[in-house]
Amino acid sequence: MARLTIIMVTWNSAHWLPGGLGSLRQQKFKDYFLQVVDNASGDGSVGVVNEFFPEARMLRNFRNVGFCRAVNQGIRLARSEYILLLNPDVILQRNCLEELVAFADAHPQAGSFGPKLLRQAGNFSEAFDEEGSHFAPVFDSTGLSMNRRRLPKNRGEGLGDTGERYSGPEQVFGVSGACALYRRKTLDDVAIAGQYMDEDFFAYKEDADIAWRLRLRGHEIWYVPSAVAYHVRQVRQSLGIGRRWLSRRQVPRLLKILSAKNQYLMVIKNEQRKNFLRDSIHFVAYSLANLLLSITVEPFLWRAWVQGVRQFSSARTKRQVIQRNARVTPEAIRAWFINKN
């Protein structure tokens, strides 16, 4: 039995798969098994997997059931000590898996680990280049942070990797779901009614949600910079109000709706009352700004509010489980809520 199961969810991912699967082929760490869950791709993704990685186990859904449910399907099939969630648009350096697993072995008290994610800047379909000549020395994510408005962000996104920033391993609030290693028994510890990722989310912000649940249970989460991977991020964080607005205009409507809805579901489930009262002014101000945005500029966001109301009862039930099982005090969790990010 392999020590590591890699779960890759595909949905019209044929363009990215040759590069991502090619980097898996070249890993120094070989004790892994690839589980692909395809969400009814219509672009030949299944055929690409069969061509480049025929020994992978393939689960094909007849419709797009969402990223979260597909991940849960993969985890339930896995029997390994570690689980790695890996996006098709991520390329791993040859020692990435080796470094992640070695660090996890050395930190048995921790439940989740993430590599240094840099931005992909070249032709993704080209063969993997160990020297990294096809990639930009710009951070995509060095883990997730959480601010007092309860907005998760990718640490360092858009900053240049000078070799000095984020150069050492450190604990973080969470890790990006694009490439995230989990200890299987830790996932079992935070599962609710058999769900590891919350299937009400469908997709987006599920990585921050599970990170919050891990933190509430007292599990450590680490950023491991010796493990390096490269990620395509089509929606990028920009600095400055004007640039942020231009970036937001490029975000698909469905993503905006899911992100807005999941933001509130995440808070409803995981927030501790004492911490909410302390930071309520920040959260309420953000919520009012969002409401104004949905009324004046992006009226389609009303769908997020409607969907959120429909899923409120489910979120409240999950909250009861999460808060009842929490091992960490509000004061300890509060240390992760920073003023800015």
C-alpha positions in Angstrom: 0.0 0.0 0.0 1.4 3.4 -1.0 2.1 5.9 1.8 0.6 8.8 -0.2 -2.5 9.1 -2.3 -2.6 12.0 -4.7 -6.1 13.2 -5.4 -6.5 15.2 -8.6 -9.9 16.6 -9.6 -10.3 17.3 -13.3 -12.9 19.3 -15.1 -12.0 20.3 -18.6 -8.4 20.2 -17.6 -6.8 18.7 -20.7 -4.6 21.7 -21.4 -2.9 21.5 -18.0 -2.6 17.8 -17.5 0.5 16.9 -19.6 2.6 19.3 -17.6 1.2 18.4 -14.2 1.3 14.7 -14.8 4.7 15.0 -16.3 6.1 16.5 -13.1 4.6 13.7 -11.1 6.4 11.2 -13.3 9.7 12.8 -12.4 9.3 12.9 -8.6 12.1 11.4 -6.5 9.5 10.2 -4.0 7.8 7.2 -5.6 5.6 5.7 -2.9 2.4 7.3 -4.1 -0.8 6.4 -5.9 -2.7 8.7 -8.2 -6.5 8.9 -7.8 -8.2 11.1 -10.5 -11.8 12.1 -10.1 -13.2 13.6 -13.3 -16.3 15.9 -13.1 -17.8 15.1 -16.5 -15.1 16.8 -18.6 -16.0 17.5 -22.2 -12.5 18.3 -23.5 -10.9 14.8 -23.4 -9.3 15.1 -20.0 -9.9 11.4 -19.3 -8.1 10.5 -22.5 -5.1 12.7 -21.5 -4.8 11.0 -18.1 -5.0 7.6 -19.7 -2.3 8.6 -22.1 0.2 10.2 -19.7 -0.6 8.2 -16.5 -2.5 5.0 -17.5 -1.9 3.4 -14.0 -3.9 6.1 -12.3 -7.2 5.1 -10.9 -10.0 7.0 -12.5 -13.4 7.8 -11.0 -15.8 9.4 -13.6 -18.8 11.4 -12.5 -21.7 11.8 -14.9 -22.0 15.4 -14.0 -20.0 18.1 -12.4 -20.6 17.4 -8.7 -18.2 20.2 -7.6 -14.7 20.2 -6.3 -15.6 19.4 -2.7 -17.7 16.3 -3.4 -15.1 15.0 -5.9 -12.3 15.4 -3.3 -14.4 13.6 -0.7 -15.0 10.7 -3.2 -11.2 10.4 -3.7 -10.4 10.5 0.0 -13.0 7.8 0.8 -11.2 5.5 -1.7 -7.8 6.2 -0.3 -6.1 3.9 2.2 -2.8 5.7 2.6 -1.2 7.5 5.6 -1.1 10.8 3.7 -3.4 12.6 1.2 -2.2 15.2 -1.3 -4.8 17.4 -3.0 -3.2 18.5 -6.3 -4.7 20.7 -9.0 -4.1 19.8 -12.6 -2.5 23.2 -13.2 0.3 22.6 -10.7 3.8 21.5 -11.6 6.0 20.0 -8.9 9.7 20.3 -8.6 11.3 16.9 -8.5 11.9 16.9 -4.8 8.5 18.4 -3.8 6.8 15.3 -2.6 10.0 14.0 -0.9 10.3 17.3 1.1 6.7 17.4 2.1 6.5 13.8 3.3 9.8 14.1 5.1 8.7 17.2 6.9 5.4 15.6 7.8 7.2 12.6 9.2 9.3 14.9 11.4 6.2 16.7 12.7 3.7 14.1 13.8 1.7 16.7 15.8 0.8 18.5 12.6 -2.0 17.7 10.3 -1.5 19.8 7.1 1.5 21.0 5.1 1.9 23.2 2.0 4.8 23.9 -0.3 6.1 27.2 -1.6 3.9 27.9 -4.6 5.3 30.1 -7.3 3.5 31.4 -10.4 3.8 29.6 -13.7 4.9 32.0 -16.4 5.7 30.0 -19.5 4.1 27.4 -21.7 2.5 25.0 -19.3 2.5 22.1 -21.8 6.3 22.2 -22.1 8.3 19.5 -20.4 9.2 20.2 -16.8 12.5 22.1 -16.5 14.3 21.4 -13.3 16.1 24.8 -13.5 12.7 26.5 -13.5 13.4 28.6 -16.6 9.7 28.5 -17.6 8.6 30.0 -14.3 8.5 33.4 -12.6 10.2 34.0 -9.3 6.9 35.4 -7.9 5.0 34.0 -5.0 1.5 32.5 -5.7 1.0 31.3 -2.1 3.1 30.6 1.0 0.1 29.5 3.0 -3.2 31.1 3.9 -3.6 34.0 6.4 -6.9 35.2 7.9 -7.7 38.9 8.7 -10.1 40.4 11.2 -12.8 40.6 8.6 -12.4 36.8 8.3 -11.1 37.0 4.7 -8.6 34.3 3.8 -5.7 35.4 1.6 -2.7 33.8 0.0 0.4 35.0 1.8 2.9 36.7 -0.4 0.8 36.6 -3.5 2.3 38.7 -6.2 5.6 39.5 -4.3 8.9 38.5 -5.8 10.8 35.6 -4.4 14.0 37.2 -3.5 15.3 34.3 -1.5 14.8 36.2 1.8 11.0 36.3 2.1 9.3 33.3 3.4 12.5 31.4 3.3 12.0 29.2 6.4 9.4 26.7 7.6 6.7 28.2 9.8 3.2 27.6 11.0 0.4 29.3 9.0 -3.3 29.6 9.4 -3.9 27.2 6.4 -2.5 26.1 3.1 -3.7 26.6 -0.4 -5.9 23.8 -1.8 -4.0 23.9 -5.1 -1.3 21.7 -3.5 -2.1 20.6 0.1 -0.8 17.6 2.1 -3.0 16.2 4.9 -2.4 13.4 7.4 -5.3 11.0 6.8 -6.1 10.5 10.5 -6.3 14.3 10.8 -8.9 14.5 8.0 -10.9 11.8 9.8 -10.7 13.9 13.0 -12.4 16.9 11.4 -14.9 15.2 9.1 -18.5 15.9 9.7 -21.1 13.3 8.7 -18.5 11.7 6.4 -17.6 14.9 4.6 -14.0 16.1 4.7 -14.6 19.1 2.5 -18.0 20.8 3.0 -20.0 19.8 0.0 -22.4 22.7 0.5 -19.4 24.9 -0.7 -19.3 23.1 -4.1 -15.9 24.9 -4.7 -13.8 27.9 -3.5 -12.7 28.7 0.1 -13.0 25.0 1.1 -9.2 25.1 1.9 -9.7 28.0 4.4 -12.7 26.3 5.9 -10.9 23.0 6.6 -7.9 24.9 7.9 -10.1 26.7 10.5 -11.6 23.3 11.6 -8.1 21.9 11.9 -7.0 24.8 14.0 -10.0 24.5 16.3 -9.1 20.9 16.9 -5.5 21.9 17.8 -3.7 20.6 14.7 -0.6 22.4 13.5 -0.4 23.6 9.9 3.0 24.2 8.3 4.4 26.1 5.3 7.4 24.0 3.9 9.5 26.2 1.6 12.0 23.4 0.7 9.1 21.9 -1.2 8.4 24.0 -4.3 5.6 23.9 -6.9 4.4 26.2 -9.7 0.8 27.2 -10.1 -1.3 28.9 -12.7 -3.7 31.4 -11.0 -6.0 33.0 -13.5 -7.6 35.2 -10.8 -4.8 37.2 -9.1 -4.7 39.6 -6.2 -3.7 43.1 -7.3 -2.5 46.0 -5.3 -4.3 49.4 -5.4 -8.0 50.0 -5.6 -8.1 50.5 -9.3 -6.1 47.4 -10.1 -8.2 45.4 -7.6 -11.4 46.5 -9.4 -9.9 45.6 -12.8 -8.9 42.2 -11.4 -12.4 41.6 -9.9 -14.0 42.4 -13.3 -12.1 39.4 -14.8 -13.5 37.0 -12.2 -16.3 34.7 -13.5 -19.7 35.4 -12.0 -20.1 31.8 -10.6 -16.8 32.2 -8.7 -18.0 35.5 -7.2 -21.3 33.9 -6.1 -19.7 30.9 -4.6 -17.0 32.9 -2.9 -19.5 35.3 -1.3 -21.8 32.5 -0.1 -19.0 30.3 1.2 -17.4 33.2 3.1 -20.5 33.5 5.3 -21.0 29.7 5.6 -17.4 29.4 6.8 -17.9 32.1 9.5 -21.2 30.7 10.6 -19.6 27.3 11.1 -16.3 28.1 12.7 -16.4 31.5 14.4 -16.3 31.5 18.2 -18.7 33.9 19.8 -16.1 35.7 21.9 -13.9 36.4 18.9 -16.8 37.5 16.8 -17.9 40.1 19.4 -14.3 41.4 19.5 -14.1 41.8 15.7 -17.7 42.3 14.8 -17.1 45.9 13.6 -14.7 44.7 11.0 -16.9 41.9 9.8 -20.1 43.9 9.8 -18.4 46.7 7.8 -17.2 44.2 5.2 -20.6 42.7 5.0 -22.3 46.0 4.5 -19.8 46.9 1.7 -20.6 43.6 0.1 -24.3 44.2 0.3 -23.9 47.6 -1.3 -21.8 46.1 -4.0 -24.4 43.5 -4.8 -27.1 46.2 -5.0 -25.3 48.7 -7.1 -22.5 47.1 -9.1 -22.9 43.4 -9.2 -26.7 42.7 -8.7 -26.2 39.0 -9.7 -24.7 38.5 -6.2 -28.2 38.3 -4.8 -27.9 34.6 -5.7 -25.2 34.2 -3.1 -27.5 35.6 -0.4 -30.4 33.3 -1.6 -28.2 30.2 -1.6 -26.7 31.1 1.7 -30.1 31.4 3.3 -31.0 28.0 1.9 -27.9 26.4 3.4 -28.0 28.2 6.7 -29.7 25.4 8.6 -27.1 22.9 7.4 -24.3 25.3 8.4 -25.8 25.8 11.8 -26.0 22.0 12.4 -22.3 21.7 11.4 -21.4 24.5 13.7 -22.8 22.7 16.7 -20.5 19.7 15.9 -17.5 21.9 15.3 -17.9 24.1 18.4 -18.7 21.1 20.6 -15.5 19.4 19.5 -13.2 22.4 19.6 -10.1 21.9 21.7 -8.6 25.4 21.3 -9.6 28.5 23.2 -10.8 31.7 21.4 -7.6 33.4 22.6 -5.5 30.9 20.8 -7.4 31.1 17.6 -7.5 34.9 17.8 -3.7 35.1 17.3 -4.2 34.0 13.7 -6.6 36.9 12.9 -4.2 39.6 11.7 -5.1 43.3 11.1 -4.2 43.3 7.4 -3.4 40.9 4.6 
